């Protein structure tokens, strides 16, 4: 079976985009996901974005991890989706904002300057700032929140030498975050309006170059704890492109959260697959 796809990236995350809006019946199986996302031996990606018709929004977005699991949301993946359907509409989109249906709720995105997308995020929830864990002989504060998917923020001084995979795996499986687990974000404050970021992503189960929901989570926690002073916050992923997080902070509460990311179409192709 031939599967047509588009390879895209946003902020340093890369995705395989499969469009099922016009009768494409391709099934995305766990075996296909593991093989297609495998780098050097296949297409290679941080995940697969499956685009489907929606009765209420412009598009329905389903996000799949390389391990075969389905994620609730992906910030950079949603940014890719917005640019993709702008370039490949199946019906006229008359509104300025594109609406995207996800398992985490409806997102709104605006495509700017051809390859920049500003995405309105869901309201952060499940906030817990009273957790701690010992890592490498030092006790760290853990800041947990859900920005569409669960994230745990840990502020560190020596980000370059932080063992992201080792510590991330340990935190990801803590009982406090069961049964779904958590993404783990290691953050260094760069200035009162900028952060450096490294991310251990569940579903990928290792460090990735970037993470949109992680950048948003890091900026929100930094703002609520007084580590950054104003919006927008520039977030610099370890291996990706800078992201910008916009928000309003009023009496300790965060509202109107947006992720701004640079999106690129890498190439279009097709692959042969037989389960």
N, C-alpha and C positions, 0 to 999 in steps of 0.2 A: 504494500500500500504506500502510495506517495503522499507525503504530508507537506503542504506548503507552509512556509513560516516567514516571519520578518524578524531579524535580529536587531534589538534596540538596546540603548543604555541610557541611564539617567543618574547623574551625580556620582557615577562610578559603579553602580549596579548594572548588570546586563541581563537581558531577558530574551527568551524565545516567545514571540507573539504568534498565536494561532487564532485566526479569524473564523468563527463559526456562524456569523450573522446571516449568511446567504446560502444556507443549506449544506454547508460542510459538516459531514457526520463523523469526522475523525474522533475516536475515543482516546482520551489521555489516560493511559494505564500507569500504575506504579512502575512497571518494567520500562515503559517508554520514557518516563520522567528520569529515572536513574540513568538510563543510557544517553538520552539527549543532552542532559546537563553535565555529563562527564567531560571534563576538559582534556584536551590533547587527543582523545580517542573519538570524540563526537563533536557536536556543535559547541557545547560548553556554555553554561549560563548559571546565574544565581537562582533561576527559577523559570517557570513557564506561565505565561499570561494567556488565558483562554477567554476570548471575547464572544459574547452571545447577545442575542436580542433581549431587550427588556421591555415590559409593558408600561413601565412608569418612568424610566430614565432613558438617556440616549444610548446606553450600553450597559450590559451586565458583565462584570469582571470577576473571574475566578482565578485565584493565585495558587500555584502548586510549587512546593519545594522539591529540591532534588531527591529527597528521601521518599517521595511519593505522598506526603501529607499535604493537606489543603490549608492554606493560611486564611485568616479572616480579612486581612488587608495588607497592603504594601504601598508605602508612600511614593517611592520612586517608580514602582510598577504602575500606579495610578497615573502618574505624570506621563509615562510612556503611552498609556492607553489614551489619554486626552489628545496627545499629538497624533497618534495613529488614526483615530477616527476623524480628526480634523483633516488629515491628508487623504483618508479613504472613507468618505461619507457614503452611506447607502441611502440616505435621505437628507434633505437640506436641514442644517442646524442654524436656526435663526437667532437663538439667544447668544449672548456674549459668553455665558458660562456653559460648560458641558457638564452634564450630570452622569455620574457613574454609580451603578448599584453594586455594592460589595456585601459580604457577610457581616461587616462591621457597621453597615449603614450606608446612606447616600452621601457621596462626595461631590463637590463642585470644583471644576477646574477651568482656568482661563489660560489660553495659549497666547504668549507674548513674544514679539520679536522673532518669530519663526521657530525658535528652538528653546524658548524658556517657558516653563509652565508654573503657574501659581495655583496651588491646590488647597482648598479649604478643608481642614481636618475635622474629624469628629471631636466632640468634647472629651477631654481626658477623664478617665474614671478609675475606680478601684485604687485610689491613691493611698499608699502606706509609706510613711517616712520614719517608722520606728524600728526598723530591722537592722541587724548587725551580723557580720560574719568574719571569721578569721581567715586571712589569706596570706600565705608566706610569713606567718608569725606575727602579723599585724592585724588589729581589729579595724574593720572598715564599716562605715555607715552604708546601708543599702536603701535606695530610694526607688520604690516600686510604683508604677502607674501603667495604665493601658491607654495607648494613643492609637487605637485600632487593633493593635496586638500588644501583648504584655512586654514591658521593658523594666529592667533593673539598672539603675544608674549608680556607678561607683566613681567617686572623684579620686584621682591619683596624682602624684607629683611627677613620677618618672614614667610617662606614658610609653616612651620608646621601648623601654625594657620590661614592660608589664607582660607576663606570660598569658596572653589573651585566651588562647585555646584551653590551657590548663585551668586557669581560674574561672573562665567562662563556663566550662563544662561542669565544674563543681557547683557554681551558683545556679546554673540552669536547672539542675535536678534537685535542689533543696526542697524539703517537705513543705516549706512555706508557700511554694509556687505550684504545688501539685494540684490537679493532675496534668495541667496543660504545659507546665514549665514556663520559662521566660527567656527572652533575649537578654543579653548582658552587655552593657555599654560602659566602657572605661573612658573617663572624661578628664581632660586637663583644662583648667581655666587659662585662656591665652591673654585675655584682657577683660574689661568690664562689658565688652560687646562681642566677644569671640571665644570659641571653644575648639579644642582639638578632640577628636573622637576616634576610638577603635571599638569595633563591634563583633561580639560572638553571636551568630544567628542560629536560633533553633531551626530545625528542618534542614539547614545546610550543615550544621554541627561543626562549624569552624569559623574562623574570622573571615569576614567579607570586606571588600574595599569600601563599602558605603552602606548606609541604611537611612532611608528618609524618616520613618517613624521613630527610629532611634535618635536622629538629630533633633526632631521635635521634642521627644521625651527629655533629652539632655538640656535643651534650651529652657523648657518649662521648669525643670527641677532647679536649674541654675538661677532662674529668675525668682522662684519662690523662696530660695534660700539666700538670696541677696548676692550671689556670685556674679551675676550680670545685672546691669542697671537699666537697660532700655531695649526696646525693639526697633529694628530687627536685630537678631543675633546671627552672626556668621559662624557656621559650623564647618570645620575642616576635617573630613574623614581621612583616615590614615592613607588610603590609596586611591581616593576618588576626587571628584571635583567639589569645590565649595558649595555648600547649601545655605540658604537663608531661611530663617524661621521668624515669622511675624506673629505678634500676639498683643493682647491688651491685658495688663495686670492692674487690677483694682481691688484694694483691700485684701490682698493675698490670693485673690481668685483670678485664674487665667481664662480668658474668653477670646473668641475671634482668632483662632490659631490657623496659620497658613504655612505651607511648605513651598519654597520656590527652588526649582531645580532645572539644570540644563539637560535637555533631552536630545539624543542623536539617533538617527536611523543608520545602522551600520551596513546592512545588506539584506536582500531578499533571497530566498532559496527554497529548495525542497529536499526532503530526505526520504529514503526508503525505510519502511518499518513493518515488521511482521512479529506479532506477539508469539 
